[in-house]
Amino acid sequence: MKINRKEFYRNLTRLALPIMLQSLMLASVAAGDALMLGKIAQDEMTAVSLATQIQFVQNMFLAAIAAAGAILGAQYWGKGDKRTLEDIFNMILRFCGIVSVIFFLACELMPGQLMRIFTSDAPLIAIGSSYLRIAGWSYLLTGISQCYLTMMKVSDHVKPGALISSCAVILNIVLNAVFIFGLFGAPKMQARGAALATTISRMIELALCVAVSSKPSYIRPVFSRFIKQSKQLKTDFLRQCLPLLGGSLCWGVGFTSYTAIMGHMGTDAAAANSVAAVVRDLICCMCNGIGSAAGIMVGNELGAGRLDLGKAYGIKLKNLSYGIGLLSTALVLAVTPFILNMVILTDQARTYLTGMMVIMSFYMIGRCVNTVTINGVLDGGGDTIFDLYSLIVCMWLIAIPLALAGAFVLHWHPLAVYACTCLDEVGKIPWVMARFRKYKWVQDLTR
């Protein structure tokens, strides 16, 4: 089916740019932490980078719940069913609240044990534990605000949601500087200052979400129906959420395993990997934004019953993902000299970082293609199980065993081990394309 190119790109830009900005702002917090703490000491930067892996795992749970809500929400919004959207909001709010409480309690009661997952270095464990005790309060709030932002995204309120996130991130970065360096009479708290800044900004973010969503045109949780729910809707939600959760955990725990493996290869390798991860997350904002927009665009058309147009949109977005990947590769190589001069690293860590950036440039092609195609197009049509299959095979049966063997059995060079952690995204592109062309994702999920 031929699509209206002008309308396609207008919708893509309208949705993708705010989500890109939102993603960039969130990634900028980690970048700000790394750069500011990197100006103080390598250990401070490395410990916080390792500690934030706890929130990364929490975000995998929250992302799966929010993504399931977004998949159904986009289709019901395309259908014009506001009441069901409110019920979906209630549902994701309950699940995200439970997850947030669990991670909060873990950070407050056992921060040292959590840090030992990623490093055996006593100074890093001590710094990271002090960070987690404060940052744990922000983990309690994150799940609730993410529910509000998800509903804004699928109900044509992308810009206000992105603006709220951006304001919270800007505040976070400013407060980082204040509390890390002790500006304006504030105590110099270093790593603990980064945690305090994050907690305060999350409080402001949640308050803004609740205030903005009180307007008449916004979707809000309806507390009179908070406990009561449709069994059919819950079944539909779990049908989408469970594969997404499985895939999200496979990916999130896998990425955390990569960090833990590099963390046990010495402080220089861990520091270089910490900086490389920040750069990766910043540059991936582009494909994250387009991937989220792809899911909404495809889902809206499929939910409205326009299956041919939804399929045509999916094909167009899949093709665009290759161009995004090549652009991301060029960006990684272009910023490498700048990044090397931005943080204080030992000569050995600097050498490792240079090699990691080159390896990452090839990884970005696979990351972009898979994010847009799997997490955008396939998920937008309800084909959520494939992501789980591909992660089990490519990450857990190939990349992680190779990295573990290289690090602890064969004693490979850290760059060789890092290359193993980048294998899965590039290697599964042919399988992703074969799945895409089966068009199982072209389906209307609404009732």
C-alpha positions in Angstrom: 0.0 0.0 0.0 1.3 3.4 -0.9 1.6 5.8 2.0 1.3 9.6 2.2 5.0 10.4 2.8 4.3 13.9 4.0 1.8 12.7 6.6 4.1 9.8 7.6 7.1 12.0 8.3 5.0 14.6 10.0 3.6 12.0 12.4 7.0 10.4 12.9 8.6 13.8 13.7 5.7 14.8 16.0 6.1 11.7 18.0 9.8 10.8 17.7 11.4 14.2 18.5 9.8 14.7 22.0 10.6 11.0 22.9 14.2 11.5 21.6 14.5 14.6 23.8 13.0 12.7 26.7 15.4 9.8 26.2 18.3 12.2 25.7 17.5 14.1 28.9 17.4 10.8 30.9 20.7 9.6 29.5 22.2 13.0 30.2 21.8 12.4 33.9 24.1 9.4 33.7 26.5 11.4 31.5 26.4 14.3 34.0 27.2 11.9 36.9 30.1 10.4 35.0 31.6 13.7 33.9 31.2 15.4 37.2 32.4 12.5 39.3 35.1 11.8 36.7 36.5 15.2 37.6 36.9 14.2 41.2 38.1 10.6 41.1 38.0 7.5 38.9 36.7 5.4 41.8 33.7 7.7 42.5 32.7 7.6 38.9 33.1 3.8 38.6 31.2 3.1 41.8 28.2 5.1 40.8 28.2 3.6 37.4 28.1 0.1 38.9 25.5 1.1 41.5 23.1 2.5 38.9 22.9 -1.0 37.4 20.3 -1.7 40.2 18.0 1.0 38.8 18.8 -0.4 35.3 17.3 -3.7 36.3 14.3 -2.1 38.0 13.8 -0.1 34.8 13.5 -3.5 32.9 10.5 -4.4 35.0 9.0 -0.9 34.6 9.7 -0.8 30.9 7.9 -4.1 30.3 4.8 -3.0 32.2 4.8 0.4 30.6 5.4 -1.1 27.1 2.5 -3.5 27.5 0.3 -0.6 28.5 1.5 1.5 25.6 0.8 -1.3 23.1 -2.8 -1.8 24.2 -3.1 1.9 24.9 -2.0 3.0 21.4 -4.5 0.7 19.8 -7.4 1.7 22.1 -6.6 5.3 21.6 -6.7 4.7 17.8 -10.1 3.1 18.4 -11.3 6.1 20.6 -11.9 4.1 23.8 -11.0 6.4 26.7 -12.5 4.3 29.4 -10.4 1.3 28.6 -7.3 3.5 28.6 -8.2 4.6 32.2 -8.4 0.9 33.2 -5.1 0.2 31.6 -3.6 3.2 33.6 -4.9 1.6 36.8 -3.4 -1.7 35.9 0.1 -0.5 35.1 0.1 1.8 38.2 -0.6 -1.3 40.4 2.2 -3.4 38.9 4.8 -0.6 38.8 4.0 0.4 42.4 4.8 -3.2 43.6 8.1 -3.3 41.6 9.2 0.1 43.0 8.6 -0.8 46.6 10.7 -4.0 46.2 13.7 -2.2 44.7 13.4 0.5 47.3 13.6 -1.9 50.2 16.5 -3.8 48.6 18.6 -0.6 48.3 17.8 0.4 51.9 18.3 -2.9 53.6 21.1 -4.6 51.6 23.1 -2.1 49.5 26.5 -3.8 50.2 25.2 -7.2 48.9 23.9 -5.6 45.8 27.3 -3.9 45.1 29.1 -7.2 45.5 27.3 -8.5 42.4 29.3 -6.1 40.3 32.7 -5.7 42.0 34.8 -7.2 44.7 36.8 -4.0 45.3 36.1 -2.8 48.8 36.3 1.0 48.1 33.9 0.7 45.2 31.5 -1.3 47.4 31.6 1.4 50.1 31.0 4.3 47.7 28.2 2.5 45.9 26.4 1.5 49.0 26.3 5.0 50.3 24.9 6.1 46.9 22.2 3.4 46.9 20.9 4.2 50.4 19.9 7.7 49.2 19.0 6.9 45.5 16.7 4.1 46.7 14.1 6.8 47.6 14.1 7.9 43.9 13.4 4.3 42.8 10.3 4.4 44.9 8.9 7.3 42.9 10.1 6.4 39.4 7.5 3.7 38.7 4.6 6.0 39.4 5.8 8.8 37.2 6.6 6.4 34.3 2.9 5.3 34.3 1.8 8.9 33.9 4.4 9.6 31.1 3.4 6.4 29.3 -0.3 7.5 29.1 0.7 10.9 27.9 2.8 9.4 25.2 0.0 7.2 23.7 -2.8 9.8 24.1 -1.3 12.6 21.9 0.3 14.4 24.9 3.9 13.5 23.9 5.2 17.1 24.2 4.0 17.8 27.8 5.5 14.4 28.9 8.8 15.2 27.2 8.8 18.7 28.8 8.2 17.3 32.3 11.1 14.7 31.9 13.4 17.4 30.4 12.7 19.8 33.3 13.3 17.1 35.9 16.6 16.1 34.1 17.8 19.7 33.9 17.1 20.1 37.6 18.9 16.8 38.3 22.0 18.0 36.4 22.0 21.4 38.2 21.6 19.7 41.6 24.3 17.2 40.7 26.8 20.1 40.3 25.6 21.7 43.6 25.8 18.6 45.8 28.8 16.8 44.1 31.1 19.8 44.2 29.5 21.6 47.2 28.5 24.8 45.4 26.6 27.7 46.9 27.3 26.6 50.5 26.0 23.1 50.0 28.0 20.2 51.5 30.4 18.5 49.1 28.8 15.0 49.0 30.5 13.6 45.8 28.7 10.2 45.0 26.0 10.8 47.7 25.4 14.2 46.2 24.5 12.6 42.8 22.0 10.3 44.6 20.4 13.2 46.5 20.1 15.2 43.3 18.3 12.3 41.6 15.9 11.8 44.5 14.9 15.5 44.6 14.4 15.7 40.8 12.2 12.5 40.8 10.0 14.1 43.5 9.5 17.2 41.3 8.9 15.0 38.2 6.1 13.1 39.9 4.5 16.3 41.2 4.5 17.8 37.7 3.0 14.6 36.2 0.1 14.6 38.6 -0.5 18.3 38.2 -0.5 18.3 34.4 -2.6 15.1 34.2 -5.4 16.8 36.2 -6.4 18.7 33.0 -9.7 17.5 31.4 -8.1 16.2 28.1 -5.6 13.9 29.9 -6.0 10.2 30.9 -5.8 9.7 34.6 -6.2 6.7 37.0 -9.8 6.3 38.1 -9.4 5.2 41.8 -13.0 4.1 42.0 -12.1 1.3 39.6 -8.5 0.8 40.9 -9.1 -2.6 42.4 -12.0 -3.8 40.2 -10.8 -4.7 36.7 -12.0 -6.5 33.6 -10.7 -10.1 33.5 -10.5 -10.0 29.8 -8.5 -6.8 29.8 -6.1 -8.2 32.4 -5.7 -11.3 30.2 -4.9 -9.2 27.1 -2.5 -7.1 29.2 -0.6 -10.1 30.5 -0.5 -11.7 27.1 1.5 -8.7 26.0 3.3 -8.0 29.3 4.7 -11.4 30.1 6.7 -11.9 26.9 7.9 -8.3 27.1 8.9 -8.8 30.8 10.8 -12.0 29.8 12.5 -10.2 27.0 13.2 -7.1 29.1 14.7 -9.1 31.9 16.8 -11.2 29.5 18.1 -8.0 28.0 18.5 -6.1 31.3 20.1 -8.9 33.3 22.2 -9.7 30.3 23.5 -6.1 30.1 24.0 -6.1 33.9 26.0 -9.3 33.4 28.2 -7.6 30.9 28.9 -4.8 33.4 29.6 -7.3 36.1 32.0 -9.2 33.9 33.9 -6.0 32.9 33.8 -4.9 36.5 35.7 -8.0 37.6 38.4 -7.4 35.0 40.0 -4.6 36.9 39.2 -1.0 37.8 40.6 0.3 34.5 38.4 -1.9 32.4 35.4 -1.1 34.6 36.1 2.6 34.3 36.4 2.5 30.5 33.3 0.4 30.2 31.4 2.9 32.4 32.2 5.8 30.1 31.5 3.8 27.0 28.1 2.8 28.4 27.2 6.5 28.9 28.2 7.4 25.3 26.2 4.4 24.0 23.1 5.4 26.0 23.3 9.0 24.7 23.6 8.1 21.0 20.9 5.4 21.3 18.4 8.1 22.2 17.8 8.6 18.5 16.8 5.0 17.8 14.9 4.9 21.1 12.8 7.8 20.0 12.0 6.5 16.6 11.4 3.0 18.0 8.8 4.3 20.4 7.2 6.4 17.7 7.1 3.4 15.4 5.1 1.4 18.0 2.6 4.2 18.5 2.2 4.9 14.7 1.8 1.2 13.8 -0.4 0.5 16.8 -2.8 3.5 16.1 -3.4 2.3 12.5 -3.9 -1.4 13.5 -6.2 -0.5 16.4 -8.3 1.7 14.0 -8.7 -1.3 11.7 -6.4 0.1 8.9 -4.2 -3.0 8.7 -2.8 -2.3 5.3 -1.6 1.2 6.3 -0.2 -0.1 9.5 1.8 -2.7 7.6 3.1 -0.1 5.1 4.2 2.1 8.0 6.0 -0.8 9.6 7.9 -1.6 6.3 8.9 2.1 5.9 10.1 2.3 9.5 12.1 -0.9 9.2 13.9 0.5 6.2 14.7 3.8 8.0 16.3 1.9 10.8 19.4 1.1 8.7 20.0 4.7 7.9 19.7 5.5 11.6 22.2 2.8 12.4 24.8 4.1 10.0 24.4 7.7 11.3 24.8 6.4 14.9 28.0 4.6 13.9 29.4 7.8 12.5 28.5 9.7 15.6 30.3 7.2 17.9 33.5 7.6 15.9 33.2 11.4 15.7 32.8 12.0 19.5 35.6 9.6 20.5 38.4 12.2 20.7 36.2 14.6 22.6 35.1 11.9 25.2 38.8 10.9 25.8 39.5 14.5 26.9 36.4 14.9 29.1 37.2 12.5 32.0 40.2 11.7 34.2 41.3 8.2 33.4 44.6 6.3 33.8 46.6 5.7 30.6 45.5 2.0 30.6 41.8 2.9 31.0 42.1 5.5 28.2 43.5 2.8 25.9 40.7 0.5 26.7 38.1 3.2 26.1 39.5 4.0 22.6 39.1 0.4 21.6 35.7 0.1 23.1 34.4 3.1 21.1 35.6 1.5 17.8 33.9 -1.8 18.7 30.8 0.1 19.8 30.5 1.9 16.4 29.8 -1.5 14.7 27.4 -2.5 17.4 25.3 0.6 16.9 24.0 -0.7 13.5 22.5 -3.8 15.0 21.2 -1.9 18.0 19.3 0.7 15.9 17.8 -1.8 13.5 16.7 -4.1 16.3 15.3 -1.3 18.5 13.1 0.1 15.7 12.1 -3.2 14.2 11.5 -5.4 17.3 10.7 -2.9 20.0 8.8 -0.6 17.7 7.1 -2.3 14.8 6.8 -5.9 16.0 5.7 -4.9 19.5 3.3 -2.3 18.1 1.4 -5.1 16.5 1.5 -7.4 19.5 4.3 -9.7 18.2 6.1 -9.5 21.6 7.3 -13.1 22.0 10.1 -12.8 19.3 12.2 -10.5 21.4 12.4 -13.1 24.1 13.4 -15.8 21.7 16.1 -13.8 20.1 17.6 -12.7 23.4 17.7 -16.2 24.8 19.6 -17.5 21.7 21.8 -14.6 20.8 22.6 -13.1 24.2 22.3 -15.9 26.7 23.4 -18.8 24.6 26.2 -17.0 22.6 27.3 -13.6 23.8 27.3 -14.1 27.6 28.9 -17.6 27.6 31.7 -16.3 25.3 32.3 -13.2 27.5 32.4 -15.4 30.7 34.8 -17.9 29.1 37.0 -15.1 27.8 37.1 -13.3 31.1 37.5 -16.1 33.6 38.7 -19.2 31.7 40.6 -18.1 28.7 41.8 -14.8 30.2 41.4 -12.8 27.0 42.3 -9.1 26.7 39.5 -6.9 28.0 38.7 -5.5 24.6 38.2 -9.0 23.3 35.7 -9.7 26.1 34.0 -6.3 25.4 33.6 -7.4 21.7 31.8 -10.5 22.9 29.3 -8.4 24.8 28.5 -6.6 21.5 27.9 -9.7 19.4 24.2 -10.3 20.0 22.8 -7.2 18.4 24.7 -7.4 15.1 24.4 -11.2 14.8 20.6 -11.4 15.0 19.8 -8.9 12.2 19.1 -11.7 9.6 16.7 -13.5 12.0 14.9 -10.2 12.8 14.3 -9.5 9.1 13.0 -13.1 8.5 10.5 -12.7 11.4 9.5 -9.2 10.2 8.6 -10.6 6.7 6.2 -13.1 8.2 3.9 -10.2 9.2 2.5 -11.8 12.3 2.6 -8.3 13.8 -0.2 -7.1 11.5 -3.1 -7.6 13.9 -5.8 -5.6 15.7 -5.6 -6.2 19.5 -8.6 -4.3 20.6 -12.0 -5.7 21.5 
